[in-house]
Amino acid sequence: MLQVSSAKWDAIDKEERVIFKKLTADRGNILAENGTVLATSLPFYKIALDPMLLDTAKFVSFDDSLRVLSYNMFNLIGREEALKDTTLGIDSMFYYRRVREAMRKKDRHIYLSKHNLNYKEFEKAKNWPILNRKRKDGGAMTVEKLQNKRFYPYGDMARATLGNVAADTTGVRGIEFSYNRDLRGKDGYFLAQKIAGGSYVPLQDYSDSDSEDGLDVMTTLDVDIQDIAERALMNGVINNNAKAGTAIVMEVATGKIKAIANYPETYNYAIANLIEPGSTFKLVSALAALEEHGIEPADSVDTGDGTFKIGDKTLKDSYEHGKIPYESVFALSSNVGIAIVTMDIFKDKPQKFIDYIDKFGFTKPSNEQIKGEPKPNIPRPGAANWSGASLPSMSIGYSLQVTPLQMLSFYNAIANNGKYVRPYMVSQILNDSRVVQDFTPKPENKQIASFVNVKKVTSMMEAVMAYGTAKNVGKTAFRIAGKTGTARKIVNGVYMQKYLASFGGFFPAEKPVYTIYIMIDEPSAGDIYGADVAAPIFKEIAEKIYTMEQSVLGEMKKLTPEPIV
């Protein structure tokens, strides 16, 4: 008969019951530019006691201490818990009876409360009688720090940009995903012993030093401007019965994204959505034509009867304009006029037109911080997707695809006197208040066009507001330079009776501070044009920012941010 020492089995049993348990690190915060918390992780705790280790002899009156503890716990969280467990009574002695019953049964482990305490509740509770004593002083408390819950204090504000977290620990979208390595931190471990019922009791008290908390990510977002943009966009999408929309606000001189709103906040249309931009892309064609010295704003363009043949297809204008200045071609958004001028200048050198598109910033994604922005889809001469219709079609914003953020970046370069500034949304990585990494863009010194021609197209954009397609926007306390856009959507290779309405621009036109780009997907309440759907949203955002920053004689307080030069 095989005999094994019981002491040996006791040792094996004890060894098997002792394990290392993971202590999840606190995930770092995501902050607005002024330090306001946009995303944080809230720790929760469970307080456990070993009744058999409580040394009542070390208390002046253990019973009185337990009564005070019970009273405090009941007033903090116990009323709701007592209603779920009426066997212990529904009064301030609820926790007193729970501990006394455990001591009578000689239980080795009980949760003082089954309720998960948040950080504020835990900080209160650990200072109460019995819980404030270490084991050597008669106490027997252990603390289980539960996995932190990710919390967004402003609800859905900028959620598509901030992103999401799986299991409260791992970023899966947006900033949460793109900066997961910094935010995640490093988990720690502590010794715990398995007890009856499958629970584990820590064998020693542990502290936050057992894990390495994540770093904080500071963004360029302005909570007030974000709120303005989100409210205006939401109302615009709802009032126009649209599928979705996006609004982006960028600080001209620095490239800081001050707001990036999406409605609904389930997808980042601003960054991840490739679109045919339609007439807002005519600003690219106009600037390229001026840079090539092919035309001037005052030169006449004969748009004829408002039609222009492209192979077996015909471009049409909404109205017949006849012979009008090139400025009016742009201001009235004449498809025919833009196509005619583009073909006259670039028909025999289409690659030159593509070179301008590349020079204007459409070669690659404009954002290097949030993952998921696609590269612009620009047809090129000689490629399979290039045809005789490509050049005139591209000149009016079709047959190519870009994102709203890429369009914003180009418009911002016009506002910045022709100097391209790469947009950025994350400014710093912080360890408490210490800067670990700074993402302020390095000067690119990329002049996309001459100062003279930038000023000419800016004047043409003001003509859009004065007598062109956006004259319905009306007067404002400041000047706006902008361009409307309305593009039919293509589905499975076929253009449908569904539209993208857009508006891009900056203000004040004479000394720009902010660039804004608006895109509304499938408006269906009657109006479909960028002038009627997107431009009013731009105006509302611009006016509220202007008012917020206390306008004085047509200029704003924030007219002097340090430029990138």
PELIN-V58369 format. One record per residue. N is the residue number from 0. PHI is phi as a letter, one per 20 degrees, with the letter a starting at -180 (none if undefined). Layout:
BEGIN
N_PHI + N_PHI
END
This chain:
BEGIN
0_none + 1_f + 2_c + 3_c + 4_g + 5_f + 6_f + 7_f + 8_f + 9_f + 10_f + 11_f + 12_f + 13_f + 14_f + 15_f + 16_e + 17_d + 18_c + 19_e + 20_d + 21_f + 22_d + 23_f + 24_f + 25_f + 26_f + 27_f + 28_e + 29_d + 30_d + 31_f + 32_f + 33_e + 34_n + 35_f + 36_f + 37_e + 38_b + 39_b + 40_d + 41_d + 42_f + 43_c + 44_c + 45_d + 46_d + 47_d + 48_c + 49_d + 50_g + 51_f + 52_e + 53_f + 54_d + 55_f + 56_f + 57_e + 58_d + 59_f + 60_b + 61_g + 62_f + 63_f + 64_f + 65_f + 66_f + 67_f + 68_g + 69_f + 70_f + 71_f + 72_f + 73_f + 74_f + 75_f + 76_b + 77_e + 78_f + 79_f + 80_f + 81_f + 82_f + 83_e + 84_c + 85_f + 86_f + 87_d + 88_n + 89_d + 90_b + 91_f + 92_e + 93_g + 94_f + 95_g + 96_f + 97_f + 98_f + 99_f + 100_f + 101_f + 102_f + 103_f + 104_e + 105_m + 106_f + 107_e + 108_b + 109_c + 110_e + 111_g + 112_c + 113_e + 114_f + 115_e + 116_e + 117_f + 118_f + 119_f + 120_f + 121_f + 122_f + 123_f + 124_f + 125_f + 126_e + 127_e + 128_g + 129_m + 130_f + 131_e + 132_d + 133_f + 134_f + 135_f + 136_d + 137_o + 138_e + 139_b + 140_e + 141_c + 142_c + 143_d + 144_e + 145_f + 146_g + 147_f + 148_e + 149_f + 150_c + 151_d + 152_g + 153_d + 154_m + 155_e + 156_g + 157_l + 158_f + 159_f + 160_e + 161_f + 162_o + 163_c + 164_c + 165_e + 166_l + 167_m + 168_c + 169_c + 170_f + 171_c + 172_b + 173_l + 174_f + 175_g + 176_e + 177_f + 178_d + 179_f + 180_f + 181_f + 182_f + 183_f + 184_m + 185_c + 186_f + 187_d + 188_c + 189_b + 190_f + 191_b + 192_d + 193_f + 194_c + 195_g + 196_n + 197_n + 198_e + 199_c + 200_d + 201_g + 202_e + 203_b + 204_f + 205_c + 206_c + 207_f + 208_f + 209_f + 210_c + 211_d + 212_f + 213_f + 214_e + 215_e + 216_d + 217_e + 218_e + 219_e + 220_f + 221_d + 222_g + 223_f + 224_f + 225_g + 226_f + 227_g + 228_f + 229_f + 230_f + 231_f + 232_f + 233_g + 234_f + 235_f + 236_f + 237_f + 238_f + 239_e + 240_l + 241_e + 242_f + 243_a + 244_a + 245_b + 246_b + 247_c + 248_c + 249_c + 250_f + 251_g + 252_f + 253_d + 254_n + 255_f + 256_e + 257_e + 258_b + 259_b + 260_d + 261_c + 262_c + 263_f + 264_e + 265_d + 266_b + 267_e + 268_f + 269_f + 270_d + 271_d + 272_d + 273_f + 274_c + 275_e + 276_f + 277_m + 278_f + 279_f + 280_f + 281_f + 282_f + 283_f + 284_f + 285_f + 286_f + 287_f + 288_f + 289_f + 290_f + 291_e + 292_l + 293_e + 294_a + 295_c + 296_g + 297_e + 298_f + 299_e + 300_c + 301_e + 302_e + 303_l + 304_e + 305_n + 306_c + 307_b + 308_f + 309_c + 310_m + 311_e + 312_d + 313_c + 314_f + 315_c + 316_e + 317_f + 318_c + 319_f + 320_d + 321_m + 322_e + 323_c + 324_f + 325_f + 326_g + 327_f + 328_g + 329_f + 330_f + 331_e + 332_l + 333_f + 334_g + 335_f + 336_f + 337_f + 338_f + 339_f + 340_f + 341_f + 342_f + 343_g + 344_e + 345_d + 346_g + 347_e + 348_b + 349_f + 350_f + 351_f + 352_f + 353_f + 354_f + 355_f + 356_g + 357_f + 358_f + 359_f + 360_o + 361_d + 362_f + 363_b + 364_g + 365_e + 366_d + 367_d + 368_d + 369_e + 370_f + 371_o + 372_f + 373_f + 374_f + 375_g + 376_d + 377_d + 378_f + 379_c + 380_g + 381_n + 382_e + 383_f + 384_e + 385_d + 386_b + 387_f + 388_e + 389_f + 390_f + 391_f + 392_f + 393_f + 394_f + 395_d + 396_n + 397_d + 398_m + 399_b + 400_c + 401_b + 402_e + 403_g + 404_f + 405_f + 406_f + 407_g + 408_f + 409_f + 410_g + 411_f + 412_f + 413_f + 414_f + 415_e + 416_m + 417_n + 418_e + 419_f + 420_c + 421_f + 422_f + 423_b + 424_d + 425_d + 426_e + 427_b + 428_d + 429_c + 430_d + 431_l + 432_d + 433_e + 434_f + 435_e + 436_b + 437_d + 438_d + 439_g + 440_g + 441_f + 442_g + 443_e + 444_l + 445_d + 446_e + 447_e + 448_a + 449_f + 450_g + 451_f + 452_f + 453_f + 454_f + 455_f + 456_f + 457_f + 458_f + 459_f + 460_f + 461_f + 462_f + 463_g + 464_f + 465_f + 466_c + 467_e + 468_f + 469_d + 470_f + 471_f + 472_f + 473_n + 474_f + 475_c + 476_f + 477_b + 478_e + 479_d + 480_d + 481_b + 482_b + 483_e + 484_b + 485_c + 486_c + 487_f + 488_e + 489_d + 490_c + 491_l + 492_n + 493_c + 494_f + 495_d + 496_e + 497_c + 498_c + 499_d + 500_d + 501_b + 502_b + 503_c + 504_a + 505_b + 506_b + 507_f + 508_f + 509_f + 510_b + 511_f + 512_d + 513_c + 514_d + 515_c + 516_c + 517_d + 518_c + 519_d + 520_e + 521_l + 522_f + 523_b + 524_e + 525_p + 526_f + 527_c + 528_e + 529_g + 530_f + 531_e + 532_d + 533_e + 534_f + 535_f + 536_f + 537_g + 538_f + 539_f + 540_f + 541_f + 542_f + 543_f + 544_f + 545_g + 546_f + 547_g + 548_e + 549_l + 550_f + 551_c + 552_l + 553_m + 554_c + 555_d + 556_g + 557_e + 558_f + 559_c + 560_f + 561_f + 562_f + 563_e + 564_c
END
